[in-house]
Amino acid sequence: MGNAALFAAARTGDEDAWPELVRRYDGLIRAVVSQFSMNSADSGDAAQNTWLRLFERADTVREPEKLGAWLATTARRECLATSPGYRDRRTDSRSVLRRFLLSFFFPSYFLACFAITRFLILS
């Protein structure tokens, strides 16, 4: 049975289709998850959440023949969501960019930041 037909069978409730999907695609998901520096518990959570997203959103998969790509993308997103500190790193990079742009367009902002930083360091 092809991947699209297998996925269609899983969506309609065929109990034998889900284990077959897991057999075919679990290696792909594990390979994607292994690219992220996560401990084994977080890796397992990301892989499990990927399968959960497929189950929850099976009706939203527009191109079942590209299920592998959908699962790989979802696994990457789950890794980022599961990864400790990801949101902190994203926020930090945004705040650095924001500060740079403000200091570039508003030199007084740069001088104020410099004065505050100097005060905090010397205090």
NURO-576165 format. One record per atom (N, C-alpha, C): atom name; chain; x, y, z. Coordinates in steps of 0.001 Angstrom, whole numbers, plus 500000, padded with zeros to 6 digits. Layout:
<rs>
<r a="CA" c="A" X="X" Y="Y" Z="Z"/>
...
</rs>
This chain:
<rs>
<r a="N" c="A" X="500849" Y="498819" Z="500000"/>
<r a="CA" c="A" X="500000" Y="500000" Z="500000"/>
<r a="C" c="A" X="500894" Y="501243" Z="500000"/>
<r a="N" c="A" X="500555" Y="502220" Z="499170"/>
<r a="CA" c="A" X="501331" Y="503456" Z="499095"/>
<r a="C" c="A" X="501123" Y="504324" Z="500326"/>
<r a="N" c="A" X="501995" Y="505306" Z="500482"/>
<r a="CA" c="A" X="501930" Y="506179" Z="501652"/>
<r a="C" c="A" X="500633" Y="506980" Z="501710"/>
<r a="N" c="A" X="500192" Y="507509" Z="500578"/>
<r a="CA" c="A" X="498960" Y="508302" Z="500568"/>
<r a="C" c="A" X="497757" Y="507424" Z="500906"/>
<r a="N" c="A" X="497710" Y="506223" Z="500338"/>
<r a="CA" c="A" X="496596" Y="505308" Z="500628"/>
<r a="C" c="A" X="496631" Y="504852" Z="502081"/>
<r a="N" c="A" X="497826" Y="504620" Z="502601"/>
<r a="CA" c="A" X="497968" Y="504213" Z="503996"/>
<r a="C" c="A" X="497501" Y="505325" Z="504932"/>
<r a="N" c="A" X="497886" Y="506552" Z="504611"/>
<r a="CA" c="A" X="497462" Y="507684" Z="505443"/>
<r a="C" c="A" X="495955" Y="507882" Z="505362"/>
<r a="N" c="A" X="495394" Y="507719" Z="504182"/>
<r a="CA" c="A" X="493935" Y="507827" Z="504030"/>
<r a="C" c="A" X="493230" Y="506756" Z="504859"/>
<r a="N" c="A" X="493788" Y="505561" Z="504886"/>
<r a="CA" c="A" X="493196" Y="504487" Z="505691"/>
<r a="C" c="A" X="493281" Y="504821" Z="507177"/>
<r a="N" c="A" X="494388" Y="505397" Z="507597"/>
<r a="CA" c="A" X="494533" Y="505787" Z="509006"/>
<r a="C" c="A" X="493527" Y="506865" Z="509377"/>
<r a="N" c="A" X="493322" Y="507817" Z="508475"/>
<r a="CA" c="A" X="492359" Y="508900" Z="508740"/>
<r a="C" c="A" X="490932" Y="508391" Z="508861"/>
<r a="N" c="A" X="490623" Y="507314" Z="508157"/>
<r a="CA" c="A" X="489255" Y="506787" Z="508199"/>
<r a="C" c="A" X="489057" Y="505781" Z="509327"/>
<r a="N" c="A" X="490106" Y="505535" Z="510125"/>
<r a="CA" c="A" X="489933" Y="504690" Z="511300"/>
<r a="C" c="A" X="490466" Y="503284" Z="511189"/>
<r a="N" c="A" X="491213" Y="502966" Z="510158"/>
<r a="CA" c="A" X="491803" Y="501634" Z="510024"/>
<r a="C" c="A" X="492867" Y="501460" Z="511114"/>
<r a="N" c="A" X="492616" Y="500551" Z="512032"/>
<r a="CA" c="A" X="493521" Y="500367" Z="513167"/>
<r a="C" c="A" X="494874" Y="499798" Z="512763"/>
<r a="N" c="A" X="494957" Y="499113" Z="511662"/>
<r a="CA" c="A" X="496230" Y="498556" Z="511209"/>
<r a="C" c="A" X="497097" Y="499595" Z="510503"/>
<r a="N" c="A" X="496500" Y="500695" Z="510104"/>
<r a="CA" c="A" X="497235" Y="501703" Z="509347"/>
<r a="C" c="A" X="498179" Y="502513" Z="510248"/>
<r a="N" c="A" X="497760" Y="502860" Z="511454"/>
<r a="CA" c="A" X="498603" Y="503673" Z="512332"/>
<r a="C" c="A" X="499914" Y="502985" Z="512689"/>
<r a="N" c="A" X="499892" Y="501701" Z="513113"/>
<r a="CA" c="A" X="501188" Y="501051" Z="513387"/>
<r a="C" c="A" X="502103" Y="500996" Z="512158"/>
<r a="N" c="A" X="501515" Y="500852" Z="510995"/>
<r a="CA" c="A" X="502318" Y="500825" Z="509769"/>
<r a="C" c="A" X="502920" Y="502204" Z="509481"/>
<r a="N" c="A" X="502155" Y="503263" Z="509724"/>
<r a="CA" c="A" X="502700" Y="504616" Z="509559"/>
<r a="C" c="A" X="503874" Y="504835" Z="510512"/>
<r a="N" c="A" X="503699" Y="504394" Z="511749"/>
<r a="CA" c="A" X="504773" Y="504545" Z="512727"/>
<r a="C" c="A" X="506004" Y="503750" Z="512275"/>
<r a="N" c="A" X="505804" Y="502543" Z="511778"/>
<r a="CA" c="A" X="506917" Y="501724" Z="511305"/>
<r a="C" c="A" X="507656" Y="502422" Z="510158"/>
<r a="N" c="A" X="506916" Y="503035" Z="509261"/>
<r a="CA" c="A" X="507538" Y="503683" Z="508098"/>
<r a="C" c="A" X="508237" Y="504998" Z="508427"/>
<r a="N" c="A" X="507670" Y="505764" Z="509342"/>
<r a="CA" c="A" X="508161" Y="507136" Z="509526"/>
<r a="C" c="A" X="508852" Y="507411" Z="510855"/>
<r a="N" c="A" X="508832" Y="506470" Z="511783"/>
<r a="CA" c="A" X="509446" Y="506748" Z="513078"/>
<r a="C" c="A" X="510950" Y="506984" Z="512945"/>
<r a="N" c="A" X="511609" Y="506274" Z="512052"/>
<r a="CA" c="A" X="513047" Y="506495" Z="511836"/>
<r a="C" c="A" X="513344" Y="507901" Z="511344"/>
<r a="N" c="A" X="512506" Y="508409" Z="510461"/>
<r a="CA" c="A" X="512661" Y="509779" Z="509964"/>
<r a="C" c="A" X="512525" Y="510778" Z="511105"/>
<r a="N" c="A" X="511482" Y="510600" Z="511900"/>
<r a="CA" c="A" X="511259" Y="511521" Z="513019"/>
<r a="C" c="A" X="512422" Y="511467" Z="513996"/>
<r a="N" c="A" X="512878" Y="510279" Z="514320"/>
<r a="CA" c="A" X="514015" Y="510136" Z="515248"/>
<r a="C" c="A" X="515281" Y="510768" Z="514664"/>
<r a="N" c="A" X="515478" Y="510658" Z="513364"/>
<r a="CA" c="A" X="516646" Y="511272" Z="512725"/>
<r a="C" c="A" X="516585" Y="512793" Z="512822"/>
<r a="N" c="A" X="515410" Y="513356" Z="512599"/>
<r a="CA" c="A" X="515251" Y="514814" Z="512708"/>
<r a="C" c="A" X="515488" Y="515259" Z="514144"/>
<r a="N" c="A" X="514893" Y="514552" Z="515079"/>
<r a="CA" c="A" X="515019" Y="514913" Z="516498"/>
<r a="C" c="A" X="516475" Y="514809" Z="516954"/>
<r a="N" c="A" X="517196" Y="513837" Z="516431"/>
<r a="CA" c="A" X="518585" Y="513648" Z="516868"/>
<r a="C" c="A" X="519503" Y="514794" Z="516431"/>
<r a="N" c="A" X="519068" Y="515625" Z="515502"/>
<r a="CA" c="A" X="519875" Y="516756" Z="515057"/>
<r a="C" c="A" X="519900" Y="517878" Z="516090"/>
<r a="N" c="A" X="519002" Y="517815" Z="517059"/>
<r a="CA" c="A" X="518925" Y="518848" Z="518081"/>
<r a="C" c="A" X="519644" Y="518368" Z="519334"/>
<r a="N" c="A" X="520293" Y="519258" Z="520021"/>
<r a="CA" c="A" X="521017" Y="518908" Z="521247"/>
<r a="C" c="A" X="520036" Y="518875" Z="522413"/>
<r a="N" c="A" X="519399" Y="517728" Z="522567"/>
<r a="CA" c="A" X="518411" Y="517578" Z="523638"/>
<r a="C" c="A" X="518707" Y="516285" Z="524383"/>
<r a="N" c="A" X="518290" Y="516235" Z="525647"/>
<r a="CA" c="A" X="518463" Y="514994" Z="526386"/>
<r a="C" c="A" X="517443" Y="513966" Z="525887"/>
<r a="N" c="A" X="517590" Y="512743" Z="526328"/>
<r a="CA" c="A" X="516751" Y="511669" Z="525786"/>
<r a="C" c="A" X="515271" Y="511859" Z="526133"/>
<r a="N" c="A" X="514979" Y="512415" Z="527298"/>
<r a="CA" c="A" X="513574" Y="512645" Z="527667"/>
<r a="C" c="A" X="512934" Y="513684" Z="526751"/>
<r a="N" c="A" X="513643" Y="514782" Z="526500"/>
<r a="CA" c="A" X="513112" Y="515821" Z="525607"/>
<r a="C" c="A" X="513009" Y="515317" Z="524172"/>
<r a="N" c="A" X="513975" Y="514509" Z="523755"/>
<r a="CA" c="A" X="513925" Y="513928" Z="522409"/>
<r a="C" c="A" X="512702" Y="513040" Z="522254"/>
<r a="N" c="A" X="512465" Y="512211" Z="523258"/>
<r a="CA" c="A" X="511289" Y="511341" Z="523225"/>
<r a="C" c="A" X="509997" Y="512130" Z="523216"/>
<r a="N" c="A" X="509966" Y="513213" Z="523999"/>
<r a="CA" c="A" X="508772" Y="514065" Z="524024"/>
<r a="C" c="A" X="508521" Y="514698" Z="522661"/>
<r a="N" c="A" X="509578" Y="515180" Z="522022"/>
<r a="CA" c="A" X="509424" Y="515818" Z="520715"/>
<r a="C" c="A" X="508915" Y="514820" Z="519682"/>
<r a="N" c="A" X="509451" Y="513603" Z="519697"/>
<r a="CA" c="A" X="508998" Y="512577" Z="518753"/>
<r a="C" c="A" X="507546" Y="512197" Z="519028"/>
<r a="N" c="A" X="507224" Y="512004" Z="520296"/>
<r a="CA" c="A" X="505850" Y="511638" Z="520651"/>
<r a="C" c="A" X="504871" Y="512757" Z="520298"/>
<r a="N" c="A" X="505270" Y="513995" Z="520542"/>
<r a="CA" c="A" X="504402" Y="515129" Z="520208"/>
<r a="C" c="A" X="504191" Y="515253" Z="518705"/>
<r a="N" c="A" X="505200" Y="514854" Z="517925"/>
<r a="CA" c="A" X="505053" Y="514878" Z="516467"/>
<r a="C" c="A" X="503935" Y="513930" Z="516043"/>
<r a="N" c="A" X="503940" Y="512716" Z="516602"/>
<r a="CA" c="A" X="502874" Y="511755" Z="516280"/>
<r a="C" c="A" X="501521" Y="512253" Z="516778"/>
<r a="N" c="A" X="501526" Y="512887" Z="517938"/>
<r a="CA" c="A" X="500275" Y="513435" Z="518467"/>
<r a="C" c="A" X="499729" Y="514520" Z="517540"/>
<r a="N" c="A" X="500604" Y="515391" Z="517033"/>
<r a="CA" c="A" X="500153" Y="516444" Z="516099"/>
<r a="C" c="A" X="499552" Y="515818" Z="514842"/>
<r a="N" c="A" X="500165" Y="514753" Z="514343"/>
<r a="CA" c="A" X="499615" Y="514100" Z="513152"/>
<r a="C" c="A" X="498227" Y="513549" Z="513449"/>
<r a="N" c="A" X="498077" Y="512928" Z="514591"/>
<r a="CA" c="A" X="496775" Y="512374" Z="514949"/>
<r a="C" c="A" X="495726" Y="513480" Z="515098"/>
<r a="N" c="A" X="496122" Y="514566" Z="515767"/>
<r a="CA" c="A" X="495187" Y="515678" Z="515984"/>
<r a="C" c="A" X="494844" Y="516419" Z="514695"/>
<r a="N" c="A" X="495810" Y="516538" Z="513811"/>
<r a="CA" c="A" X="495640" Y="517384" Z="512622"/>
<r a="C" c="A" X="495638" Y="516593" Z="511317"/>
<r a="N" c="A" X="495271" Y="515341" Z="511383"/>
<r a="CA" c="A" X="495277" Y="514491" Z="510180"/>
<r a="C" c="A" X="494422" Y="515084" Z="509069"/>
<r a="N" c="A" X="493339" Y="515739" Z="509420"/>
<r a="CA" c="A" X="492458" Y="516324" Z="508411"/>
<r a="C" c="A" X="493045" Y="517561" Z="507743"/>
<r a="N" c="A" X="494104" Y="518120" Z="508327"/>
<r a="CA" c="A" X="494681" Y="519337" Z="507755"/>
<r a="C" c="A" X="495849" Y="519058" Z="506814"/>
<r a="N" c="A" X="496301" Y="517813" Z="506728"/>
<r a="CA" c="A" X="497405" Y="517461" Z="505824"/>
<r a="C" c="A" X="496864" Y="517504" Z="504397"/>
<r a="N" c="A" X="497321" Y="518488" Z="503627"/>
<r a="CA" c="A" X="496772" Y="518702" Z="502282"/>
<r a="C" c="A" X="497328" Y="517739" Z="501240"/>
<r a="N" c="A" X="498583" Y="517343" Z="501406"/>
<r a="CA" c="A" X="499221" Y="516474" Z="500419"/>
<r a="C" c="A" X="499750" Y="515216" Z="501117"/>
<r a="N" c="A" X="498897" Y="514194" Z="501239"/>
<r a="CA" c="A" X="499325" Y="512978" Z="501948"/>
<r a="C" c="A" X="500551" Y="512302" Z="501338"/>
<r a="N" c="A" X="500782" Y="512500" Z="500057"/>
<r a="CA" c="A" X="501963" Y="511897" Z="499441"/>
<r a="C" c="A" X="503255" Y="512532" Z="499951"/>
<r a="N" c="A" X="503141" Y="513703" Z="500589"/>
<r a="CA" c="A" X="504299" Y="514384" Z="501175"/>
<r a="C" c="A" X="504271" Y="514305" Z="502696"/>
<r a="N" c="A" X="503729" Y="513226" Z="503209"/>
<r a="CA" c="A" X="503598" Y="513063" Z="504657"/>
<r a="C" c="A" X="504957" Y="513094" Z="505350"/>
<r a="N" c="A" X="505966" Y="512526" Z="504721"/>
<r a="CA" c="A" X="507299" Y="512540" Z="505323"/>
<r a="C" c="A" X="507813" Y="513954" Z="505552"/>
<r a="N" c="A" X="507613" Y="514826" Z="504603"/>
<r a="CA" c="A" X="508037" Y="516222" Z="504753"/>
<r a="C" c="A" X="507238" Y="516908" Z="505857"/>
<r a="N" c="A" X="505935" Y="516614" Z="505915"/>
<r a="CA" c="A" X="505082" Y="517193" Z="506956"/>
<r a="C" c="A" X="505575" Y="516747" Z="508327"/>
<r a="N" c="A" X="505880" Y="515470" Z="508476"/>
<r a="CA" c="A" X="506353" Y="514949" Z="509754"/>
<r a="C" c="A" X="507713" Y="515526" Z="510124"/>
<r a="N" c="A" X="508618" Y="515663" Z="509157"/>
<r a="CA" c="A" X="509938" Y="516223" Z="509438"/>
<r a="C" c="A" X="509835" Y="517673" Z="509904"/>
<r a="N" c="A" X="509000" Y="518448" Z="509235"/>
<r a="CA" c="A" X="508806" Y="519848" Z="509630"/>
<r a="C" c="A" X="508181" Y="519935" Z="511014"/>
<r a="N" c="A" X="507182" Y="519114" Z="511253"/>
<r a="CA" c="A" X="506516" Y="519119" Z="512559"/>
<r a="C" c="A" X="507489" Y="518691" Z="513652"/>
<r a="N" c="A" X="508338" Y="517703" Z="513373"/>
<r a="CA" c="A" X="509331" Y="517254" Z="514357"/>
<r a="C" c="A" X="510299" Y="518383" Z="514696"/>
<r a="N" c="A" X="510739" Y="519128" Z="513682"/>
<r a="CA" c="A" X="511634" Y="520269" Z="513945"/>
<r a="C" c="A" X="510944" Y="521303" Z="514834"/>
<r a="N" c="A" X="509708" Y="521589" Z="514530"/>
<r a="CA" c="A" X="508969" Y="522572" Z="515336"/>
<r a="C" c="A" X="508772" Y="522081" Z="516764"/>
<r a="N" c="A" X="508508" Y="520801" Z="516917"/>
<r a="CA" c="A" X="508354" Y="520241" Z="518258"/>
<r a="C" c="A" X="509669" Y="520294" Z="519028"/>
<r a="N" c="A" X="510777" Y="520066" Z="518351"/>
<r a="CA" c="A" X="512081" Y="520166" Z="519009"/>
<r a="C" c="A" X="512337" Y="521585" Z="519490"/>
<r a="N" c="A" X="512020" Y="522537" Z="518657"/>
<r a="CA" c="A" X="512214" Y="523933" Z="519051"/>
<r a="C" c="A" X="511310" Y="524308" Z="520214"/>
<r a="N" c="A" X="510091" Y="523808" Z="520202"/>
<r a="CA" c="A" X="509155" Y="524112" Z="521286"/>
<r a="C" c="A" X="509561" Y="523404" Z="522572"/>
<r a="N" c="A" X="510164" Y="522236" Z="522462"/>
<r a="CA" c="A" X="510553" Y="521440" Z="523627"/>
<r a="C" c="A" X="511905" Y="521871" Z="524175"/>
<r a="N" c="A" X="512756" Y="522407" Z="523319"/>
<r a="CA" c="A" X="514123" Y="522751" Z="523697"/>
<r a="C" c="A" X="514137" Y="523808" Z="524794"/>
<r a="N" c="A" X="514786" Y="523505" Z="525922"/>
<r a="CA" c="A" X="514846" Y="524487" Z="527003"/>
<r a="C" c="A" X="515590" Y="525738" Z="526560"/>
<r a="N" c="A" X="515050" Y="526881" Z="526858"/>
<r a="CA" c="A" X="515712" Y="528134" Z="526557"/>
<r a="C" c="A" X="515542" Y="528636" Z="525138"/>
<r a="N" c="A" X="514825" Y="527898" Z="524287"/>
<r a="CA" c="A" X="514675" Y="528357" Z="522902"/>
<r a="C" c="A" X="514009" Y="529723" Z="522859"/>
<r a="N" c="A" X="512944" Y="529885" Z="523598"/>
<r a="CA" c="A" X="512234" Y="531162" Z="523584"/>
<r a="C" c="A" X="513112" Y="532279" Z="524146"/>
<r a="N" c="A" X="513955" Y="531950" Z="525137"/>
<r a="CA" c="A" X="514854" Y="532957" Z="525688"/>
<r a="C" c="A" X="515863" Y="533412" Z="524642"/>
<r a="N" c="A" X="516433" Y="532451" Z="523872"/>
<r a="CA" c="A" X="517399" Y="532820" Z="522833"/>
<r a="C" c="A" X="516736" Y="533669" Z="521761"/>
<r a="N" c="A" X="515501" Y="533301" Z="521395"/>
<r a="CA" c="A" X="514798" Y="534050" Z="520365"/>
<r a="C" c="A" X="514523" Y="535460" Z="520866"/>
<r a="N" c="A" X="514091" Y="535596" Z="522097"/>
<r a="CA" c="A" X="513809" Y="536908" Z="522670"/>
<r a="C" c="A" X="515087" Y="537729" Z="522755"/>
<r a="N" c="A" X="516192" Y="537104" Z="523167"/>
<r a="CA" c="A" X="517446" Y="537829" Z="523278"/>
<r a="C" c="A" X="517893" Y="538376" Z="521930"/>
<r a="N" c="A" X="517797" Y="537572" Z="520873"/>
<r a="CA" c="A" X="518227" Y="538059" Z="519572"/>
<r a="C" c="A" X="517332" Y="539191" Z="519082"/>
<r a="N" c="A" X="516052" Y="539100" Z="519375"/>
<r a="CA" c="A" X="515152" Y="540191" Z="518988"/>
<r a="C" c="A" X="515467" Y="541457" Z="519770"/>
<r a="N" c="A" X="515736" Y="541325" Z="521057"/>
<r a="CA" c="A" X="516008" Y="542518" Z="521849"/>
<r a="C" c="A" X="517334" Y="543156" Z="521434"/>
<r a="N" c="A" X="518317" Y="542341" Z="521053"/>
<r a="CA" c="A" X="519588" Y="542895" Z="520570"/>
<r a="C" c="A" X="519352" Y="543674" Z="519285"/>
<r a="N" c="A" X="518585" Y="543109" Z="518372"/>
<r a="CA" c="A" X="518276" Y="543800" Z="517120"/>
<r a="C" c="A" X="517503" Y="545084" Z="517396"/>
<r a="N" c="A" X="516537" Y="545005" Z="518286"/>
<r a="CA" c="A" X="515740" Y="546189" Z="518624"/>
<r a="C" c="A" X="516636" Y="547287" Z="519186"/>
<r a="N" c="A" X="517549" Y="546917" Z="520091"/>
<r a="CA" c="A" X="518445" Y="547911" Z="520672"/>
<r a="C" c="A" X="519360" Y="548516" Z="519621"/>
<r a="N" c="A" X="519849" Y="547671" Z="518710"/>
<r a="CA" c="A" X="520717" Y="548178" Z="517647"/>
<r a="C" c="A" X="519972" Y="549186" Z="516779"/>
<r a="N" c="A" X="518755" Y="548822" Z="516353"/>
<r a="CA" c="A" X="517985" Y="549725" Z="515495"/>
<r a="C" c="A" X="517647" Y="551021" Z="516210"/>
<r a="N" c="A" X="517268" Y="550929" Z="517475"/>
<r a="CA" c="A" X="516965" Y="552148" Z="518227"/>
<r a="C" c="A" X="518200" Y="553030" Z="518353"/>
<r a="N" c="A" X="519343" Y="552425" Z="518637"/>
<r a="CA" c="A" X="520548" Y="553235" Z="518795"/>
<r a="C" c="A" X="520998" Y="553835" Z="517464"/>
<r a="N" c="A" X="520718" Y="553135" Z="516357"/>
<r a="CA" c="A" X="521100" Y="553643" Z="515046"/>
<r a="C" c="A" X="520235" Y="554837" Z="514653"/>
<r a="N" c="A" X="518928" Y="554713" Z="514866"/>
<r a="CA" c="A" X="518014" Y="555774" Z="514444"/>
<r a="C" c="A" X="517822" Y="556858" Z="515496"/>
<r a="N" c="A" X="518110" Y="556526" Z="516745"/>
<r a="CA" c="A" X="517934" Y="557487" Z="517834"/>
<r a="C" c="A" X="519205" Y="557504" Z="518682"/>
<r a="N" c="A" X="520186" Y="558316" Z="518298"/>
<r a="CA" c="A" X="521459" Y="558335" Z="519027"/>
<r a="C" c="A" X="521293" Y="558631" Z="520515"/>
<r a="N" c="A" X="520272" Y="559391" Z="520880"/>
<r a="CA" c="A" X="520070" Y="559684" Z="522304"/>
<r a="C" c="A" X="519733" Y="558408" Z="523073"/>
<r a="N" c="A" X="519050" Y="557448" Z="522417"/>
<r a="CA" c="A" X="518756" Y="556157" Z="523042"/>
<r a="C" c="A" X="520063" Y="555423" Z="523349"/>
<r a="N" c="A" X="520988" Y="555447" Z="522395"/>
<r a="CA" c="A" X="522281" Y="554807" Z="522600"/>
<r a="C" c="A" X="523014" Y="555442" Z="523770"/>
<r a="N" c="A" X="523018" Y="556767" Z="523826"/>
<r a="CA" c="A" X="523717" Y="557458" Z="524916"/>
<r a="C" c="A" X="523072" Y="557135" Z="526263"/>
<r a="N" c="A" X="521746" Y="557049" Z="526304"/>
<r a="CA" c="A" X="521060" Y="556718" Z="527552"/>
<r a="C" c="A" X="521406" Y="555294" Z="527992"/>
<r a="N" c="A" X="521412" Y="554361" Z="527052"/>
<r a="CA" c="A" X="521775" Y="552972" Z="527368"/>
<r a="C" c="A" X="523211" Y="552885" Z="527856"/>
<r a="N" c="A" X="524093" Y="553644" Z="527212"/>
<r a="CA" c="A" X="525497" Y="553659" Z="527620"/>
<r a="C" c="A" X="525625" Y="554192" Z="529039"/>
<r a="N" c="A" X="524931" Y="555275" Z="529335"/>
<r a="CA" c="A" X="525007" Y="555876" Z="530669"/>
<r a="C" c="A" X="524465" Y="554919" Z="531740"/>
<r a="N" c="A" X="523357" Y="554258" Z="531448"/>
<r a="CA" c="A" X="522776" Y="553317" Z="532413"/>
<r a="C" c="A" X="523715" Y="552134" Z="532625"/>
<r a="N" c="A" X="524269" Y="551595" Z="531550"/>
<r a="CA" c="A" X="525187" Y="550464" Z="531656"/>
<r a="C" c="A" X="526420" Y="550865" Z="532453"/>
<r a="N" c="A" X="526957" Y="552021" Z="532168"/>
<r a="CA" c="A" X="528147" Y="552511" Z="532885"/>
<r a="C" c="A" X="527837" Y="552663" Z="534359"/>
<r a="N" c="A" X="526691" Y="553231" Z="534674"/>
<r a="CA" c="A" X="526281" Y="553400" Z="536066"/>
<r a="C" c="A" X="526183" Y="552037" Z="536766"/>
<r a="N" c="A" X="525577" Y="551073" Z="536109"/>
<r a="CA" c="A" X="525409" Y="549748" Z="536723"/>
<r a="C" c="A" X="526744" Y="549047" Z="536927"/>
<r a="N" c="A" X="527657" Y="549217" Z="535983"/>
<r a="CA" c="A" X="528970" Y="548577" Z="536110"/>
<r a="C" c="A" X="529791" Y="549223" Z="537209"/>
<r a="N" c="A" X="529768" Y="550532" Z="537297"/>
<r a="CA" c="A" X="530579" Y="551250" Z="538276"/>
<r a="C" c="A" X="529981" Y="551244" Z="539681"/>
<r a="N" c="A" X="528716" Y="550897" Z="539786"/>
<r a="CA" c="A" X="528066" Y="550903" Z="541111"/>
<r a="C" c="A" X="528441" Y="549713" Z="541946"/>
</rs>
